[in-house]
Amino acid sequence: MFYFNLFKQAKYVLCITSLTLISTPLWAENAPAAILTTQAPAVGLQENRAVLTLDQAIQLAQQYQPLQTLWQSRLEIAEGNLKQSSLWQNPEISFEQTGFKSTVEQERSFAVSQKLDLFGVRSAKKKLATITLDSEATRQLAYQAQLKLAVTAAYWRVAQAERQLQLIQAQSRLSEASEQAAKRRLEAGRIAEVEYSRVLIAHQQVLTQLAMAQAGLKEVRFQLARLWGNTQPVFISTAALTSNNIWPELDEAGLNVSILQDSPQQQLLQQQQKQAQARLVLAKAQSKPQPTVSLGINQTRIPSMQNDMDNRLTLGVSMPIPVFNRNQGIIQATQALSHISMDQQRYNVSLREQQIQAGLIRLNALSSQYQQLQQHQLPLAKSIQQKTLEGFEIGKFSVTEVQQATREYQTIQFNQLQLLSQAWQLSLQMQAISLGLSGEFDMNDANYMDNSQLQLWQDTLSIPLMGTGE
């Protein structure tokens, strides 16, 4: 990201404030009782010129519904498929006549035929359509979880940029003080002009970095506010700017296998397994010969019998002979898909559990390193830097020594920033793993939700429509 690269150039750190990750699953809070599109848009919370909390940012993003029409369309498609799956095949009517002259024998035949469903094809289609309809609510929960994750990441980027700016502002004041001290020493003839020029150049670099930090903060504020449809954010700052809780926290119990099994993505896998089983039942039912029953009447008129009509009721049954096509290929493929779906479900649970355990181990290691820097190295480097600057003002240290002490202090700050950034990225990545989004989510991707929404539109256009019910 732009602001992170700026840190690499300046080697400044932010003693960043925290956005503690709650242990409650992202999909559990504010979960809709029914399909989300049946609810009216939320009204009430507005972005104000005040400190913005993470919960407020999430609520603002949730009540902004750019995909409301799309969700409603998906629901209508699923309901239409369910309605279509319940329909019987239309009956057929036939009429046949032989002999059209009154002097010859005439025969007329009327019949109505209906294809019967003796092996549950219609009920299998209805079950498949019902599972698909139920999955729409789960897909919306999964989308809401994605949204909360994206808001958390965007909120963290703003908090990071705020603290970056705050740090560089402090560094600017320190740099200005150093420049003024060097100027006084130059006027007193205690340092050469070239040494003062070096201090002045360093001060100008800090001012350049300050302007870049301000631009970077403006960019990430825009990225955050865009998640609730606002291109001109008005909030003053994030609540993380005044928080004392720096390190991201994750509850190991909140990321165990049971939660993984209850995540929206895991529920979708379970529904996919049910769909695969329903398709197998449908394929087997369709492999059976479906009889067609016909009921009709035959009328015969013979001229020699004084045009009397002979009416006879007819009843017939026809049935295909499953000699060649018994859906063998479809049944085989559907069985394979069903087995793959079951294996995928078990594999995903096991893999996510292992990934989260590995992530927690790494997070603990990063925490130990961070505490070492925070409690020991950083205070010592800060003390050395301050004492060196004080000594420089009284002529005890040279410009080179002041710059060396400052660089060492900034290097430790930069290392602390890297650890903190890695920890936050790891924490959000573990949340993504628990949602089944580990391969899609990137903490620094400001277009994550845009790409997700575009994919959702494309998936909607690819939804298969149910054929005529049988």
C-alpha positions in Angstrom: 0.0 0.0 0.0 1.0 3.6 -0.5 1.2 4.5 3.1 3.1 1.3 4.0 5.7 2.0 1.4 6.1 5.4 2.9 7.1 3.8 6.2 9.7 1.7 4.3 11.2 4.9 2.9 11.2 6.9 6.1 11.7 4.0 8.5 9.2 5.4 10.9 6.9 3.3 13.1 3.5 3.8 14.5 2.8 2.6 18.0 -0.5 1.6 16.5 -3.7 1.4 18.4 -5.8 -1.7 18.3 -8.9 -2.9 16.6 -9.5 -6.0 18.8 -10.9 -8.8 16.8 -13.9 -10.1 18.7 -14.2 -13.9 19.1 -17.8 -13.9 18.0 -18.0 -15.2 14.4 -18.4 -12.5 11.8 -21.6 -14.1 10.6 -23.1 -14.5 14.0 -23.8 -10.9 15.0 -26.9 -9.3 13.5 -27.7 -12.4 11.6 -31.0 -12.0 9.8 -33.8 -14.2 10.9 -35.0 -14.7 7.3 -33.7 -13.9 3.9 -32.1 -10.5 4.0 -33.8 -9.1 0.9 -37.2 -9.4 2.5 -36.2 -6.8 5.0 -36.4 -3.1 4.5 -33.2 -1.2 4.4 -31.9 -0.2 7.8 -32.4 3.5 8.7 -30.9 5.5 11.5 -27.1 5.5 11.7 -25.4 8.2 9.7 -21.8 9.0 9.3 -21.2 12.0 11.5 -18.3 14.4 12.1 -17.1 12.4 15.1 -14.8 9.6 16.2 -15.8 6.5 14.2 -15.8 3.1 16.0 -15.4 -0.2 14.2 -18.9 -1.3 15.1 -20.3 1.9 13.6 -18.3 1.4 10.4 -19.7 -2.1 10.1 -23.3 -1.0 10.7 -22.9 1.8 8.1 -21.7 -0.7 5.6 -24.4 -3.2 6.4 -27.3 -0.7 6.0 -25.9 0.4 2.7 -27.5 -2.2 0.2 -26.2 -1.7 -3.3 -27.0 -5.4 -4.1 -30.6 -5.4 -2.8 -32.1 -5.7 -6.3 -29.6 -8.5 -7.1 -30.5 -10.5 -3.9 -34.2 -10.0 -4.7 -33.6 -11.3 -8.2 -31.7 -14.3 -6.9 -34.6 -15.1 -4.5 -37.1 -14.8 -7.3 -35.1 -17.1 -9.5 -34.9 -19.7 -6.7 -38.6 -19.4 -6.0 -39.4 -19.7 -9.7 -37.3 -22.9 -9.9 -39.1 -24.3 -6.9 -42.5 -23.4 -8.4 -41.5 -25.0 -11.7 -40.3 -28.1 -10.1 -43.7 -28.8 -8.6 -45.6 -28.7 -11.9 -46.9 -31.8 -13.6 -46.2 -32.3 -17.3 -49.1 -31.1 -19.5 -51.5 -33.7 -20.7 -51.8 -34.4 -24.5 -55.0 -34.6 -26.5 -55.2 -36.4 -29.8 -57.9 -36.6 -32.5 -57.9 -39.0 -35.5 -60.4 -39.7 -38.2 -60.5 -42.1 -41.1 -63.1 -41.9 -43.9 -64.6 -38.5 -44.9 -67.3 -39.5 -47.3 -70.8 -40.4 -46.1 -70.8 -43.5 -48.3 -67.8 -45.1 -46.6 -67.1 -46.2 -43.1 -65.9 -43.4 -40.8 -63.9 -43.8 -37.7 -63.1 -41.1 -35.2 -60.8 -41.4 -32.2 -60.4 -39.0 -29.3 -57.8 -39.5 -26.5 -56.2 -37.7 -23.6 -52.9 -39.0 -22.4 -50.9 -38.1 -19.3 -47.4 -39.1 -18.3 -47.3 -40.5 -14.8 -44.6 -39.9 -12.2 -44.4 -43.3 -10.4 -40.8 -43.0 -9.3 -40.6 -39.6 -7.6 -39.0 -37.5 -10.4 -41.2 -34.4 -9.5 -40.5 -34.8 -5.8 -36.8 -35.1 -6.4 -36.8 -32.0 -8.5 -38.8 -30.2 -5.8 -36.3 -31.2 -3.1 -33.4 -30.0 -5.2 -35.0 -26.7 -5.8 -35.9 -26.3 -2.1 -32.2 -26.9 -1.1 -31.2 -24.2 -3.7 -33.7 -21.8 -2.2 -32.5 -22.4 1.3 -28.9 -21.8 0.2 -29.8 -18.2 -0.8 -30.2 -17.1 2.8 -26.8 -18.7 3.6 -25.2 -17.0 0.7 -26.4 -13.6 2.0 -25.0 -14.5 5.5 -21.7 -15.3 3.8 -21.7 -12.0 2.0 -22.4 -10.1 5.2 -19.4 -11.9 6.8 -17.2 -10.9 3.8 -18.4 -7.3 4.2 -17.6 -7.2 7.9 -14.1 -8.6 7.2 -13.5 -6.1 4.5 -14.7 -3.2 6.7 -12.4 -4.4 9.5 -9.4 -4.5 7.1 -10.3 -1.0 5.7 -10.8 0.4 9.2 -7.4 -1.0 10.2 -5.7 0.7 7.2 -7.2 4.0 8.2 -6.0 3.6 11.8 -2.6 2.7 10.6 -2.4 5.7 8.3 -3.7 8.0 11.2 -0.9 6.8 13.5 1.6 7.1 10.7 0.6 10.7 10.2 0.7 11.3 13.9 4.2 9.9 14.2 5.5 11.8 11.3 4.0 15.0 12.7 5.9 14.3 15.9 9.0 13.6 13.9 8.5 16.9 12.0 8.4 18.8 15.3 11.6 17.0 16.4 13.2 17.6 13.1 12.3 21.3 13.2 13.8 21.6 16.7 17.0 19.9 15.5 17.1 22.3 12.5 16.7 25.3 14.8 19.4 24.0 17.2 21.8 23.4 14.3 21.0 26.9 13.0 21.9 28.5 16.4 25.1 26.5 16.5 25.9 27.6 13.0 25.3 31.3 13.9 27.6 30.8 16.9 30.3 29.3 14.7 30.3 25.9 16.4 29.5 23.8 13.4 30.3 24.1 9.7 27.7 25.3 7.2 27.8 21.9 5.4 26.7 20.2 8.7 23.7 22.6 9.0 22.8 21.8 5.3 22.7 18.1 6.1 20.3 18.8 9.0 18.2 21.1 6.7 18.0 18.5 4.0 16.9 15.9 6.5 14.2 18.3 7.7 12.9 18.9 4.2 12.7 15.1 3.7 10.5 14.8 6.8 8.2 17.5 5.4 7.9 15.6 2.1 7.1 12.5 4.0 4.5 14.4 6.0 2.7 15.5 2.8 2.8 11.9 1.5 1.3 10.6 4.8 -1.5 13.1 4.6 -2.3 12.0 1.0 -2.1 8.4 2.1 -4.6 9.0 4.9 -7.0 10.7 2.6 -6.9 7.7 0.2 -7.6 5.1 2.8 -10.4 7.2 4.4 -12.0 7.3 1.0 -11.6 3.5 0.6 -13.3 2.9 4.0 -16.2 5.4 3.5 -16.9 4.0 0.0 -18.0 0.7 1.7 -21.2 2.6 2.8 -21.5 4.6 -0.4 -19.9 7.9 0.7 -17.1 9.3 -1.4 -16.5 12.2 0.9 -15.9 10.9 4.5 -16.7 13.3 7.3 -15.7 11.3 10.4 -12.9 12.9 12.4 -10.8 9.8 13.1 -11.1 6.2 14.1 -11.5 5.2 17.7 -8.3 3.2 17.3 -6.4 6.5 17.4 -7.1 6.9 21.2 -7.2 3.2 22.1 -4.5 1.7 24.4 -5.0 -1.8 23.1 -2.4 -2.2 20.4 -2.1 -5.9 19.7 -4.8 -7.8 17.8 -6.5 -10.4 20.0 -8.0 -13.7 18.9 -9.8 -16.2 21.0 -8.6 -19.6 20.2 -11.9 -21.2 21.4 -13.7 -18.9 19.0 -11.9 -20.4 16.0 -12.3 -24.1 16.8 -13.6 -26.7 14.5 -17.2 -26.4 15.8 -17.3 -22.7 14.6 -15.7 -23.7 11.3 -18.5 -26.2 10.8 -21.1 -23.4 11.5 -19.6 -20.8 9.2 -21.6 -19.7 6.2 -19.1 -21.2 3.8 -19.2 -24.5 5.6 -23.0 -24.4 5.6 -22.8 -23.8 1.8 -20.6 -26.9 1.5 -23.1 -28.9 3.5 -25.9 -27.7 1.2 -23.8 -28.5 -1.9 -23.5 -32.1 -0.5 -27.3 -32.2 -0.1 -27.7 -30.9 -3.6 -25.4 -33.6 -4.9 -27.4 -36.3 -3.1 -30.7 -34.8 -4.5 -29.3 -34.8 -8.0 -28.3 -38.5 -7.5 -31.9 -39.3 -6.4 -33.2 -37.4 -9.4 -30.9 -39.2 -11.8 -32.0 -42.6 -10.5 -35.7 -41.6 -10.7 -35.3 -40.4 -14.2 -33.6 -43.7 -15.2 -36.8 -45.6 -14.5 -39.3 -45.9 -17.4 -42.2 -43.5 -16.9 -45.5 -44.8 -18.1 -48.0 -42.8 -20.1 -51.7 -43.5 -19.6 -54.3 -42.6 -22.2 -58.1 -42.5 -22.0 -60.3 -42.0 -25.1 -63.3 -42.9 -27.1 -63.6 -44.4 -30.6 -66.6 -43.7 -32.8 -67.4 -45.8 -35.8 -70.1 -45.0 -38.4 -71.1 -47.7 -40.9 -73.4 -46.6 -43.9 -75.1 -50.0 -44.2 -76.3 -49.7 -40.6 -78.3 -46.5 -41.3 -75.5 -44.2 -40.0 -75.6 -45.6 -36.5 -72.6 -44.6 -34.3 -70.7 -47.3 -32.4 -68.9 -45.7 -29.4 -66.2 -47.5 -27.5 -64.2 -46.4 -24.5 -60.4 -47.0 -24.9 -57.7 -47.2 -22.2 -54.1 -47.6 -23.0 -50.7 -47.6 -21.4 -47.3 -46.9 -23.0 -43.9 -47.2 -21.5 -40.4 -46.8 -22.9 -38.2 -49.9 -22.7 -34.9 -49.0 -20.9 -32.7 -51.2 -23.1 -30.0 -48.7 -24.0 -30.3 -45.5 -22.0 -30.8 -46.0 -18.2 -28.9 -42.8 -17.3 -25.9 -44.9 -16.5 -23.4 -42.1 -17.2 -25.3 -39.4 -15.3 -25.7 -41.7 -12.3 -22.0 -42.5 -12.3 -21.0 -38.9 -12.6 -23.5 -37.7 -10.0 -22.2 -40.4 -7.5 -18.7 -39.2 -8.1 -19.7 -35.6 -7.4 -21.5 -36.6 -4.3 -18.4 -38.4 -3.0 -16.2 -35.5 -3.9 -18.5 -33.1 -2.1 -18.3 -35.2 1.1 -14.6 -35.5 0.9 -14.3 -31.7 0.3 -16.4 -31.0 3.4 -14.2 -33.1 5.6 -11.0 -31.9 4.1 -11.9 -28.2 4.5 -12.7 -28.6 8.2 -9.4 -30.4 8.9 -7.4 -28.0 6.7 -8.8 -24.9 8.3 -8.3 -26.2 11.8 -4.6 -26.9 11.0 -4.2 -23.5 9.4 -5.6 -21.7 12.4 -3.5 -23.6 14.8 -0.4 -22.7 12.8 -1.5 -19.1 12.6 -2.0 -18.9 16.4 1.5 -20.3 17.0 3.0 -17.7 14.6 0.9 -14.9 16.2 2.3 -15.9 19.7 5.8 -15.7 18.3 5.2 -12.3 16.8 3.7 -11.1 20.1 6.9 -12.2 22.0 9.0 -10.3 19.5 6.8 -7.2 19.7 6.9 -7.2 23.5 10.7 -7.4 23.5 10.8 -4.3 21.3 8.1 -2.5 23.2 9.4 -3.1 26.7 13.2 -3.0 26.2 14.7 -1.9 22.9 12.3 0.9 22.1 12.6 2.8 25.4 16.4 2.4 25.4 16.7 3.7 21.8 14.4 6.6 22.6 16.4 7.5 25.6 19.7 7.4 23.6 18.1 9.6 20.9 16.9 12.2 23.3 20.2 12.4 25.2 22.1 12.6 22.0 20.0 15.5 20.8 20.4 17.3 24.2 24.1 16.7 24.0 24.2 18.1 20.5 22.7 21.4 21.7 25.5 21.9 24.2 28.2 20.8 21.7 28.9 17.3 23.2 27.8 15.4 20.1 28.1 16.0 16.4 25.5 16.1 13.7 26.5 12.6 12.5 26.0 11.2 16.0 22.6 12.7 16.3 21.6 11.3 12.9 22.9 7.9 13.8 21.0 7.8 17.1 17.8 8.9 15.3 18.3 6.2 12.6 18.7 3.5 15.2 15.5 4.7 17.0 13.6 4.8 13.7 14.9 1.3 12.7 13.5 -0.2 15.9 10.2 1.6 15.4 10.1 0.3 11.8 10.7 -3.3 13.1 7.9 -2.8 15.5 5.6 -1.6 12.7 6.4 -4.6 10.6 5.6 -7.0 13.5 2.3 -5.2 14.2 1.3 -5.2 10.6 2.2 -8.9 10.2 0.1 -9.6 13.3 -2.9 -7.8 12.1 -2.7 -9.3 8.6 -2.4 -12.8 10.2 -5.3 -12.1 12.5 -7.6 -11.1 9.6 -6.3 -14.0 7.5 -7.3 -16.4 10.3 -10.8 -14.8 10.3 -10.9 -15.3 6.5 -9.8 -19.0 7.0 -12.7 -19.5 9.4 -15.0 -18.2 6.7 -13.5 -20.3 4.0 -12.2 -17.2 2.2 -8.4 -17.7 2.8 -7.7 -18.0 -1.0 -9.7 -14.8 -1.8 -9.1 -12.3 1.0 -6.3 -9.8 1.0 -6.1 -7.4 3.8 -4.5 -4.7 1.6 -6.9 -5.2 -1.3 -9.2 -2.1 -1.4 -11.2 -3.6 -4.2 -12.0 -6.9 -2.5 -15.7 -6.2 -2.1 -15.9 -4.8 -5.6 -14.5 -8.0 -7.0 -16.8 -10.1 -4.8 -19.9 -8.1 -6.0 -18.9 -8.5 -9.7 -18.4 -12.2 -9.2 -21.8 -12.4 -7.5 -23.4 -10.7 -10.5 -21.7 -13.2 -12.8 -22.8 -16.1 -10.7 -26.4 -14.9 -10.8 -26.4 -14.8 -14.6 -25.1 -18.4 -14.6 -27.9 -19.8 -12.3 -29.5 -22.8 -14.1 -33.2 -22.6 -14.6 -35.4 -25.5 -13.9 -37.0 -27.2 -16.9 -40.6 -28.3 -17.3 -41.7 -30.3 -14.2 -42.6 -34.0 -14.7 
